[in-house]
Each structure stands twice: as C-alpha cells, then as structure tokens.
Amino acid sequence: MTKPLILVTNDDGITAPGIEALVSIAKTIGEVIVVAPDSPQSGMGHAITVNAPLRLNRGNYFPDIVNYSCSGTPVDCVKIGINKILKKKPDLVVSGINHGSNAATNVIYSGTMSAAVEGAIENIPSIGFSLLDHSFDADFKSSKTFIKAIILKALKNDFPHYTCLNVNIPKLIEKEIKGIKICRQATAFWDNDFDERKDPLGKKYYWLTGQFGGHDGGSDTDLSALEKGYISVVPTQFDMTAHHAIGELNRWNFNQ
Amino acid sequence: MTKPLILVTNDDGITAPGIEALVSIAKTIGEVIVVAPDSPQSGMGHAITVNAPLRLNRGNYFPDIVNYSCSGTPVDCVKIGINKILKKKPDLVVSGINHGSNAATNVIYSGTMSAAVEGAIENIPSIGFSLLDHSFDADFKSSKTFIKAIILKALKNDFPHYTCLNVNIPKLIEKEIKGIKICRQATAFWDNDFDERKDPLGKKYYWLTGQFGGHDGGSDTDLSALEKGYISVVPTQFDMTAHHAIGELNRWNFNQ
C-alpha cells in the first residue's frame, strides 16, 4: 500500500509547538505536507479571505517536510493547499494540535476545527485535534499515542461522508487518560464580557473576554467525557439545518 | 404592548444599502439599534476578534436611529452590542440584507448568517436576510413586504430555541416572488480556484475565486425553492454533531 498523503494545518500558526507535535505523528504514518497560517488565527471560525490577496511562502520550519506558510485563515490554508500546492485531494486533513479546548460550542469559533470542516466539505477524511491546555509549553507528548491510534483508525475504516472529527484531549499524563469516547457536542456557552480600556490618547477600546460555562448536563457530551478523563471524539458536519424545527415553522403559515 | 427591541447588523458594513433597507423595515416594527462593522466583512464566517482590541464609534449613518460602527467582525458586533451597548438581550437580532446569496453551504462562510447564529447561541430570535444580487445597486425594495412579514411572524410565534432563520430572497420583482418556503440547507459546494498574479515586485500572490455548483437534487432545499422563485427559510442551528455517524464511529472500536 502506498503511503497516505496527509495535509497538516492549524490555527495557532506554523511556528506553534502543537503543529510540530502533529507533524511528528503524521510523518510516521504517511507523506506529509504542511500549509499553515503565518500568524496566529485563533477564533477565526470559518473565515475565508475574499477581499484581499493571499501570500504563500515555502518555509523551513520542518526540515524534512514540504511546508508552506500562508497569510490567510486556516480555511484558506486548506483551500490553497489542495488547489495550488497538492493540485489533488489528500487522503487526510489533520488540524492542530490546538493549544486549548475546542469542545462544545467552541467548535463554531475555532479556526482549527473550521480547517477540518473545510476538509469535510471537500469530502476528505479530516480531523481536528485540541489539547485542553492554552499554554505555549503544553505537554503534547502525552497524547501522541492516542492521536496516532485515531489517525490510523480513520485511515483504515470507511470515513463517514461530509463529516470530520472533533477530537479534544484532557490535560492529563498518558497513563491517566481513560480512553476515547464518541460524543455529541455539548450545549455550553461563553458568558462574554468586554474589558474596557483607554489608549494612550484617552480613547476607549474593548477587548473580548469571558467565562465558559452552562454545561447542558448530558452524560453523552464531549464536556462530560473530558471531565471524566476521556478523549472526546465528536463527528462534526456542516449541515446546520435545524431539521427538528421545520415542522414547527411550517405551522407559522408564512404564506397567509 | 411595548415595542420590541431589535438589534440590526450585517457583514457588508454599516454604509451598505442592504442594511439601510433592513433598518427602514425594522423601524416600522420596533425600537432599533444598529451595531455593524465599519468595513466589509464578507466571508468572515463565525470569526471573533481575540488577538486585537475592538473600536466602537457612535455613528450618524441613520439620523433617527442609535447606531454604532465596530472595527470587528459581524459576530463581534452582536457580542459587543448586547454586552456593552444594550446591556441586555434584545427581542430580535436581524442581520443583512446581504448583497448576495447565503443559501446552501454558503451559510458556513457567511458573516451575515454568523451574526444570526451568534444571536441563536444567546437564545435570541435571530434572522439573517440575503438577496441573490451581489451588486451595490441591488433592488432591496421588492423584498420589503416579505421581510416585514417574516419579522412579524418571528415576533408573534414561539421562536424555536437556539435556532435562527436563514432567509434568502430571489432576484425578482415583488409580484414575481411566489411565496415563502421552509427548507433544508442544500448540499452544494464551491469549486474553488485561485487566481495567480504577480505584484509590482514580481512576487506571486493569490486571489480566491470559484464557481458554485453541485446542487444535491433535493426538492426540499433552499436552492430548489430559490430556483422556483420562492423565498427560502432554513431553520439553522449551531449543534454541528453528525448524530447519524455516532453509531458508525462506535463500531471503529477506538479503545481496542
């Protein structure tokens, strides 16, 4: 069997330790190419760059791997990686390892996961990995065995069409991780606030801040699995239709 | 009954004709406040600004309406509008009218719809409106009667929890519009390409382009309704779990 072609990206930028860890795992499995943002792109969601040009620079961040940094968003990286660099679809898109959680509603704000969702839109098996540790010095080693196992399962099995996996890893040493659980996305939210500050000229500016909370209480959610010491895997799709609400809206009789 | 409080935003920016049209409708229904981006934010998806401060400026774009322009994304506008300006939840969030379609998979790239989805995350009845005409001079008048009717229905009925509406309007004169259809999001995609150009110094840059296509053939989709001359209404949620894939993934036996 020929080696699978794996496109690696992230949202923390090409110099982040998280992507280095992911590349070190991916290269033991397949032929790896990296196309990642040239600067941090956290919270970029599914943004694409339509009003500005993109720059693409061959890099030397990974001496033995072809790697490019891109001036755009994580989704731009996937699009330009497939269209301009690979000129074909890879066998797998992996994104991360994110420095910080993308569980629950975070998925929708996440550049890491949006890159994986873009892979799903292209119907390529795609996985976003996130470690529940925001720090630059986060310990990515403890999750390597699990990440490799998840990638191998994804390559071996029939991957669900138009779907990607949202994998979140608790901040634990390897032997404390209890295993892997398939979950649904928890309904939990940011309680936002804005720091109000003054610039040197005395003019106000605001900085987004907040607390995450309001867990939905389900035992089948990603947040519940993570709290219990499991790695959570949520199959994630881009059909945002609230199918359950269609009947209710039809009873509103819009045309009367 | 007191007048409903309506927060209006968009992604084309506070000076776009589309938001002017939406404000002119909303102010016949309720108390209106505008918090919209100070520059075009098309394709920003659910991006939020976490690595930079935000500026908020009281504007005079709408002489009889309190209005602010914000340096952030459409989602930032909703967050800062609720937290810093209103200091309470409005009765309704409306976003648009977008210059261009947000039907099918476009919903995930759309700043207009992401603002509505952010309203849904706050469990506020929220609606994104888009007209299938990209031009600055798009005819927003023809859809005013329908938009007003949809807003009134949304205020009168029990709005489905944690849901927003994705409303797309065909480029037709009013009497040619056949009515309103509740739909699901079509599975249809961009066939992307990148224009490759050279800057004045001879260095390459890329510009995202593409063709939209690959309609899924269903007669219950937004694209199908629009093609037939109907306004499409898709109830839209932020639970991205591919619930149908959970069983299949459990059979991958991750823990063996």
Interface residues (C-beta under 8 A of the other chain):
Chain A: P40 S42 G43 M44 G45 H46 A47 I48 T49 V50 N51 P53 L54 R55 L56 T73 V75 D76 K79 I80 I82 N83 K84 T105 V107 I108 Y109 S114 V117 I121 E122 A149 I150 K153 N157 P160 Y162 T163 L165 G179 I180 I182 R184 Q185 T187 F189 N192 D193 F194 E196 R197 K204 Y205 Y206 W207 L208 V233 V234 P235 T236 Q237 F238 D239 M240 T241 A242 H243 H244 A245 I246 E248 L249 N250 W252 F254 N255
Chain B: P40 S42 G43 M44 G45 H46 A47 I48 T49 V50 N51 P53 L54 R55 L56 T73 V75 D76 K79 I80 I82 N83 K84 T105 V107 I108 Y109 S114 V117 I121 E122 A149 I150 K153 N157 P160 Y162 T163 L165 G179 I180 I182 R184 Q185 T187 F189 N192 D193 F194 E196 R197 K204 Y205 Y206 W207 L208 V233 V234 P235 T236 Q237 F238 D239 M240 T241 A242 H243 H244 A245 I246 E248 L249 N250 W252 F254 N255
